[in-house]
Amino acid sequence: MSHVVTIKTQIRDLAAIAATCHRLALAAPVRGSARLFSGEAAGIVVQLPGWNYPVVFDTETGEARYDNYEGQWKL
């Protein structure tokens, strides 16, 4: 069974998100919306390798939303 996880964070800086993606050799983050397993999220979208759904950061609230399929999608 898949679950969407919501975490309260202090991730509010687009430059920090972009620098982290660059340092980890991930695709550059994009502003937009993305489909998660159950629903949709809007904000800064970061695709992780091997994951079916991206991580979406809302830099206004600091929230990160993602679905890791009970830990079966790992970096």
C-alpha positions, 0 to 999 in steps of 0.5 A, spaced: 500 500 500 502 506 498 502 513 502 503 520 501 507 523 507 507 530 509 513 533 513 513 540 516 520 543 515 523 550 514 525 549 507 523 555 504 530 557 500 529 555 492 537 557 492 538 552 497 534 547 494 537 548 487 544 547 490 542 541 494 540 538 487 546 540 483 551 537 489 547 531 489 547 530 481 539 531 481 535 534 475 534 541 477 528 543 481 522 546 477 516 550 479 510 547 478 505 541 480 506 534 480 501 528 481 503 524 487 500 517 488 493 520 491 493 527 489 497 533 487 502 537 490 504 544 487 511 548 489 518 546 487 518 539 484 524 535 485 525 528 481 529 523 485 532 517 481 528 511 481 522 514 485 515 514 481 513 520 484 517 527 486 518 531 492 514 537 492 517 543 496 512 548 498 517 554 500 511 558 503 509 553 508 516 550 508 512 543 507 515 537 503 510 532 500 512 525 497 510 518 496 516 513 498 511 507 497 513 505 504 520 505 503 521 501 497 523 507 492 530 509 495 536 513 493 
